[in-house]
Amino acid sequence: MTAELVRGQNHPLDRTRVEIRVAAGGPVVAGVTLGDAQGRLSGVEAVAHPGAPRRTGIEVPRQAAAEHRIAVDLDAVPAAVHRVSVLLALPSGIGGLTAFGAAAAPAVTVTGLDGTGIVRYTITGLGAESAVVAVELYRRQDTWKVRAVGQGYADGLPAMLRDQGLPQAAELAAEIEDAVGRGQARAVPAPAPMTAGRSERPGTGPSAAPAQDRPSPAPTTAADGPTSSGAGVGTGAGTEAVSGAGAAAGLGPASGPGTGVGAKSAAGSKAGDLPPTPADGGPIDYRHPRRRSTPAPAAPAPSSPRPAGPPPSATGPTAPDGSPLPVAGDAAGWSMDERLYNQVWGMFEDLARSVAAYRSAADFAETRLEQELDRALADPRARLGTAGDAARATARDKHATLVTQARAALDRDLAQLTAESEVVEPALPPAFARWDNPVWQGYHVPLERPMALRLGDLHLPEVLDLRIPMLVRLPMERGLWIDSGPDSHGRPGPERDIGRRELPGALTDGAPDGAELRRLAMESAVAIAARLLAIHPAGEFAVQVIDPAGAAAPALAPLVESGALPAYPLPGAKGVAAVLEELTRRVELVQMAVRHRAADALPADLDTAEQLLIVHDFPHGFDDRALTRLRYLADEGPAVGVHLMLVADRAQSREYGPVLDPLWRSLLRLTPVPDAHLADPWVGHAWTYEPPLAPPDSQVVRQVLGRLAAARRAS
């Protein structure tokens, strides 16, 4: 469980590689100082900041943003360093904040690399301060601890650096401000001159553009009311928001884990402006501003004059025209899995911004067309005759030209993202890969837990063939609600019909009926459960099922036949009570063991493996006592390894009154068929979600579960 600290309190660290997550009420600059035993700095090289984001063992974000992730490897920091202090400062001219007291109190969370929270500190009591030392990690007798500091400075960054003994405090503060300004200019270019009557699309513009430093694209519930995490709102009733709470993301994706990734500069015209083209007509540079490319090895000395052509790239492979070729794993991160995770998030962010720019440009062209037609028809004398026809034709030609230019810019971005997807998708590990990926044919039971899980795919109607993996960090902080109700899904559109091409035949003839949806919902739940089992080491993850009516037996067959599920669930209220009682006991005992640091005192018969509880046809078979226990598991279970997945019709569950509303809001809603119900809070796109079903007639799930069962028997 995450310990909540108050100012001055400390807490031991049980690991040396951690991630420090910052969440503030507006854009802030994040930095780290490396001090000696008295907290004094040896020089400017002891400060990691946006202008110099990497120091030995430290990596900080390059931009000002409302959310940051700072990577810290305490084993790698120099031996002379005894204090690692996290600094937060308000940038000038970004976000309009001049004091921390004018916004929500910033919060700092220290987590493990797997996302497990260690400590959290909310910096309360700030007023006129514009810079603050948030927390410090300090060395004491060869062990590391974290202390909540919360020391604010009304005179800003120079005073804070000067207080740590840095003579060049003013010069370094100016350098940091300059680096932040340059980074912001790269992320959100200056807009073109405003045109009279220009239409601004709600949810677009610089305030809605994704920041470079957001967490992973993990969707957050925005259905039926406000989100439990305070993330952005969806685009309509029954919509979910893809945000950076818990990720994605973070989908998305908010910054990606590690140090985060930013949006593509080529597609990065401010939403609402036409994407820019190079002044000299040369190729657009599509390289991600926050991704690292492996330098090409030095070429051997030629024995003859080098042939004509472009010089070899120093930043990675290039196409014949000199533009960079996509490379799998070229984002920042500690491991290849983390680099691929960050790269997928970067693709999600790039696609969101490119489509936002196109849609806003198309809206602007439409608005200008209406205004020019109104002006042409304002004078009754010009409505008839050649002059009026010419004015209308000119207005329509301008509209067509603007839309064509916007579509051409979008097509360039989509071509690059498609090429990147074709490189990245085959390189994904099993936890991130689709069931039809060849990586599953060579599957071996892993020895370590993964950092994230693929819950399905996301796409937009502008490009139906480009799927962005929907990845969520593990362990899951929220449960899942797979909605099996026919009234819960929107009316099919063109993209929904195309999205069904690879789904079972019953779906290709039109909208599925209620029975078919219930079957597909349970198959989706089993596919997710099988993936969770397969990506964990043998014996470290288990599945339990509640099925009061016994209707889920066909879908559960792969789990039962492989031994992942010992037997089919006991039907009726007795089966419901037995499973809930067992899991409630597990949660309570583990909570007490964690609280008192007495893991050795747990009963020998207690299964300490992580648990996934699948509840089919909820709330059928539940009485008030069972419902109370289920809500307890949803609230308290994730922190101690018990996760919840409901398969139910939301419309039917409304009959049980408002008591289920908190449960509904706390879970992430997924659908068993492609459905445009996920929205990102930055630009308001309605993303179509596709479930992670295996290909029709494929035996890949049974094969993977069989290999896992063999490994479990051998262990």
TILUMZA-331747 format. One record per residue (C-alpha): residue in one letter; x, z, y. Coordinates in steps of 0.25 Angstrom, whole numbers, plus 2048, in hexadecimal, padded with zeros to 3 digits. Last residue first. Layout:
BEGIN
AXZY
...
// end
This chain:
BEGIN
S81E7D4797
A81C7C978D
R80D7CB78D
R80C7CA79C
A8157BD79B
A80C7B7791
A8007BB79A
L8067B47A6
R8097A779E
G7FA7A7799
L7F57AA7A8
V7FD79E7AC
Q7F87957A1
R7E97997A4
V7EB7967B2
V7F17897B0
Q7E77847A6
S7E17797AF
D7D47737AC
P7D17727BB
P7DD7767C4
A7DF7857C7
L7D778B7D2
P7DD7917DE
P7D17907E7
E7D17867F3
Y7CF78C801
T7CB78280D
W7D178781A
A7C8789826
H7D1788831
G7D079283D
V7DD790844
W7E479D842
P7D97A583A
D7DB79D82E
A7CE79A826
L7CA79A818
H7BC796814
A7BD787812
D7BA787803
P7C07817F6
V7B97877EA
P7BB7957E4
T7BB79C7F1
L7C47A77F7
R7C07B3800
L7CB7BD803
L7C67CB801
S7C57D680C
R7B97D0812
W7B07CF805
L7B47DE802
P7B07E2810
D7A37DA80E
L79F7E0801
V7977EC806
P78F7E380F
G7847E0805
Y7847DD7F6
E77D7D07F9
R7897CB800
S7907CA7F2
Q7877BE7EF
A78C7B67FB
R79B7BA7F8
D79A7B47EA
A7A47BB7E2
V7B27BB7DB
L7BA7C77E1
M7C97C87E0
L7CF7D67E2
H7DE7DB7E2
V7E47E77DC
G7F27E97DF
V7F37F67E7
A7F17F17F5
P7E77E77F0
G7DE7F17EA
E7DA7FA7F6
D7D07F27FD
A7CB7E87F2
L7CC7F37E8
Y7C47FD7F0
R7B97F27F3
L7B87F07E4
R7B77FF7E1
T7AB8007EC
L7A47F47E5
A7A57FA7D7
R79F8077DD
D7947FF7E4
D7907F77D7
F7977EA7D3
G7927E17C8
H7917D47D0
P7997D67DD
F7A17CE7DA
D79F7C27D0
H7AD7C47CB
V7B77CF7CF
I7C67CC7CD
L7CF7D87CE
L7DE7D47D0
Q7E77DF7CC
E7F67E17CF
A7FD7E87C3
T7FD7F77C3
D7F57F97B7
L7F28077B5
D7F480D7A7
A8008147AA
P7FA81C7B5
L80181B7C3
A80A8277C5
D81781E7C6
A8118177D2
A8128247DA
R8158207E8
H80A8297ED
R80281E7F4
V8068147EA
A80281C7DE
M7F58207E5
Q7F18117E8
V7F580D7DA
L7EB8187D4
E7E08147DE
V7E28057DB
R7E28067CC
R7D680F7CC
T7CE8057D4
L7D37FA7CA
E7CE8017BE
E7C18067C4
L7BE7F77C9
V7C17F27BC
A7B87FB7B4
A7AC7FB7BE
V7AB7EC7BE
G7AB7EC7AF
K7A07F67AE
A7987EF7B8
G7967E37AF
P7A07DB7A8
L7AE7DF7A2
P7B97D57A7
Y7BE7CB79D
A7CB7D0796
P7D97D3799
L7DA7CA7A5
A7E87C47A6
G7E77C3797
S7E87B4797
E7DB7B2791
V7D47BC79A
L7DA7B67A7
P7D77A77A3
A7C97AB79F
L7C57B27AC
A7BE7A57B1
P7B57A47A5
A7B27B37A5
A7AE7B47B3
A79F7B67B0
G7A07C47AA
A7957CA7B3
P79D7D67B8
D7AB7CE7B9
I7B57D77BF
V7C37D27BC
Q7D17D87BB
V7DE7D17BD
A7ED7D67BB
F7FA7D47C3
E8087D97C0
G8077D77B1
A80F7CA7B1
P8157C87BE
H80C7C27C9
I8097B47CC
A8017B17BF
L7F77BD7C1
L7F47B97CF
R7F27AA7CB
A7E97AE7C0
A7E17B77CA
I7E07AB7D4
A7DB7A27C9
V7D17AC7C3
A7CB7AE7D1
S7CA79F7D3
E7C379E7C5
M7B97A97C9
A7B67A17D6
L7B57947CE
R7AA79A7C5
R7A27A07D0
L7A37937D8
E79E78C7CC
A7927957CA
G78E7947D8
D78E7857D9
P79A77D7DD
A79A7737E9
G79B7657E5
D79F75C7D9
T7AD7607DA
L7AB76E7D8
A7A676E7CA
G7B27657C6
P7BC7717C8
L7C57717D4
E7CF7667D7
R7C675E7E1
R7C076A7E7
G7C876A7F4
I7C475C7F6
D7B57607F7
R7B976C800
E7C1763809
P7B575A80B
G7AB76680E
P7A476F804
R79B77980B
G7A178780C
H7A2791801
S79B79E800
D78E79A7FC
P7937967EE
G7987A47EB
S7A57A67E3
D7AD7AC7EE
I7BB7B07E9
W7BD7BD7F1
L7CC7C17F1
G7D37CE7F3
R7DC7D17FF
E7EB7D6800
M7EF7CD7F5
P7FD7D27F0
L8017C77F2
R8017BE7FE
V7F67B37FF
L7F87A47FD
M7EE799800
P7F678C7FC
I7F4781807
R7ED775801
L7EF767808
D7E675D801
L7DA75F80A
V7E175D818
E7D875E824
P7CE76681C
L7D777281B
H7DE77880F
L7E0786808
D7E47887F9
G7E27947EF
L7E67A27ED
R7F57A07EC
L7FC7AE7EB
A8077B47F2
M8147BC7F1
P8157BB7E2
R8187C77D8
E8257C67D1
L8297C37C2
P8207B67C1
V81A7B17B4
H81E7A37B2
Y8177977B6
G81D7897B3
Q80F7827B3
W80B78B7BE
V8157847C7
P80F7777C5
N80577A7D0
D7F67787CB
W7F37867CC
R7F77867DB
A80478D7DF
F8077997E8
A8087A47DD
P80E7997D3
P81A7967DD
L81878B7E7
A82277F7E6
P8177747E2
E80F7787EE
V81A7787F9
V81F76A7F8
E8117637F8
S80C76D802
E81876980B
A81475A80A
T80675E80D
L80A766819
Q81275B81F
A80775181D
L7FD75B823
D80675C82F
R80774D831
D7F874C82F
L7F4756839
A7FD74F844
A7F6742840
R7E8749840
A7EB74E84F
Q7EF740853
T7E373984D
V7DA744853
L7E0741861
T7DF732860
A7D173285B
H7CD73B867
K7D4732870
D7CD72686A
R7BF72D86B
A7C272F87A
T7C672187D
A7BA71C875
R7B172487E
A7B772088B
A7B6712887
D7A8712883
G7A5719890
A7AC70E898
T7A6703890
G798706894
L78F712893
R792720895
A79A71E8A1
R78F71E8AB
P78972B8A5
D7967328A9
A79973E8A0
L79A734894
A7A9732894
R7AB740898
D7A374588C
L7AB73B883
E7B8741888
Q7B474F886
E7AF74C878
L7BC745874
R7C475187A
T7BC75A871
E7BF752865
A7CD750868
F7CF75F86A
D7C876285C
A7D1758855
A7DD75F85B
S7D876D857
R7D6768849
Y7E3761848
A7EB76D84E
A7E3777844
V7E776E839
S7F576F83C
R7F577E83E
A7EE781831
L7F7777829
D80377E82F
E7FE78C82C
F7FB78981D
M80878181B
G81078D821
W808796818
V80D78E80C
Q81B78E811
N81A79E812
Y81679F804
L821795800
R82B79D807
E8267AA801
D8267A47F3
M83479E7F5
S8397AC7F9
W83C7B5805
G8347AB80F
A8357A1819
A82F793817
D836787810
G83078A803
A82C77C7FF
V833771807
P82B767810
L83475B815
P83975C823
S83874F82C
G84474682D
D83D73982B
P84273881D
A83C746819
T84475281B
P84A75D812
G84E76A818
T853770826
A861769828
S85B75B826
P864750822
P86774682D
P85D73B82F
G86172D82A
A86E72482A
P87772681E
R88273081F
P89072A820
S89772B813
S89D73680B
P89373F810
A89674E812
P88C756809
A87F75980F
A87C768813
P87176E80B
A86376C812
P85E779819
T852780812
S84777F81B
R84178C821
R83378C826
R82E793833
P82D78683C
H82777E831
R82D770831
Y824765834
D82D75E83E
I825752844
P82C745843
G83173E84F
G82873885A
D83173D865
A82774786B
P82474D85D
T81574D85B
P80C75985F
P7FF75E857
L7F375C860
D7EF769867
G7E4772862
A7EC77B859
K7F977C860
S80377185A
G80977784E
A80876C844
A817768847
S81A776849
K81577A83B
A80F78883B
G818795838
V81D79C82C
G81E7AB82A
T82A7B4829
G8277B981B
P8197B6818
G8127AB820
S80F7AE82E
A7FE7B082C
P7FC7A481E
G7FA7A481C
L7F37A2814
G7F87B2819
A7FB7AE818
A7F67B0816
A7F77BA812
G7F37CB816
A7ED7C5822
G7F37B8826
S7E67B0827
V7DD7A7820
A7D07AB825
E7C37AB81C
T7B67A4820
G7A87A981C
A7A37A682A
G7AC79D832
T7BA799836
G7C17A6831
V7C67B1839
G7D47B683B
A7DA7C2834
G7D57D0837
S7D97D5829
S7CB7D8824
T7C57CB82A
P7B97CC833
G7AB7C882D
D7A47C1822
A7B07B881E
A7BE7BA825
T7C67BE819
T7D57BC81A
P7DC7B0814
A7EB7B2811
P7F37A8818
S8007B0819
P8047B8825
R8077B3833
D8137B083B
Q8147A283F
A8067A3846
P7FB79B842
A7F479484D
A7E779B852
S7ED7A085F
P7F4793862
G7E778B861
T7DC78A857
G7D2794853
P7C778E85B
R7CA77F85E
E7CE77D86D
S7C7771873
R7CE76A87E
G7C576788A
A7D1764894
T7DD76288C
M7E776D88A
P7F676988B
A7FD76987E
P7FF776877
A80C77D876
P81177E868
V80C78A85F
A81778D854
R82378785B
A81F78D868
Q81D79B862
G82B79A85C
R832796869
G82A7A2870
V82E7AC865
A83D7A7866
D83D7A9875
E8377B7874
I8417BB86A
E84D7B6873
A8477BD87F
A8477CA876
L8557C7872
E85A7C6880
A8537D3884
A8587DB878
Q8667D7879
P86B7E5879
L8647E886C
G8637F786A
Q8557F9863
D84F7FD870
R8547F0877
L84C7E886C
M83F7EF86F
A8427EE87E
P8447DF87D
L8387DD874
G82D7E387E
D82E7EC889
A8227F4884
Y82A7F7878
G8237FD86B
Q828805860
G81E804854
V82880A84A
A82280A83C
R82E80D832
V832805826
K83C80A81C
W848805815
T85180C80B
D86080D80B
Q86081B811
R85681781C
R855808821
Y84A80582B
L83F7FB82B
E8397FB839
V82B7FA83E
A8247F484B
V82E7F4856
V8257F0861
A8257E686D
S81B7E3877
E8177F287A
A80C7F4884
G8037FC87A
L8077FF86B
G80080B864
T7FF804856
I8097FD84E
T8027FB841
Y80C7FE836
R80B7F9827
V8147FD81C
I8177F780E
G80D7EC80C
T80E7E3800
G8107D4805
D8197D07F9
L8257D0802
G8227DF805
T81B7E3811
V81D7EA81E
T8117EA827
V8127EA837
A8057EB83F
P8037E784E
A7F97EF856
A7EE7E585B
A7F07DF868
A7F27E4877
G7FA7F0873
F8067E786E
A8097E387C
T80A7D5883
L8017CD87B
G7FD7BF87F
G7FF7B8871
I80C7B2874
G8127B2883
S81C7BD881
P81E7C2872
L81A7D086E
A8247D7866
L8257DD858
L8327E2852
V8347E6844
S8407EF842
V84A7EF837
R8527FB837
H85F7FF82F
V8677F2831
A8767F482E
A8747EF820
P8707E2825
V8627DE821
A8607D7813
D85B7E280B
L8507E5816
D84A7D7814
V8407D681F
A8367CA821
I82D7CB82D
R81F7C682D
H8177C483A
E8097C483F
A8047C384D
A80F7B8850
A81B7B6859
Q8257AD852
R8317AC849
P82E7B683F
V8387C083A
E8427C082E
I84B7CC82B
G8557CE81F
T8617C9828
R85B7C4835
R8517B8836
P8477B6841
A8517B384C
G8497AE858
P83C7B4852
H8437C2851
A84D7C9847
V8567D384F
A8637D884A
E86A7CB84F
V8677CF85D
G8717DB85C
S8747E7853
L8677ED855
R8657FC856
G85A80384D
Q86381084B
A86680C83C
D8697FE840
G85F7F4845
L8597E7840
T84E7E2849
V8427DA845
G8397D184C
A82A7CD84E
V8247C785A
V8157C985C
P8097C085E
G7FC7C885E
G7F57D4858
A8007D784E
A8037D683F
V8127D783A
R8167D682C
I8237DC827
E8287D681A
V8317DE811
R83D7DC808
T8447EA807
R83A7F17FE
D8347FF7FC
L83480280B
P83281080F
H82781481A
N829819828
Q82081F833
G82481E841
R817817846
V80D81783B
L80E81182D
E80380B824
A80980A816
T8057FD80E
M800800800
// end
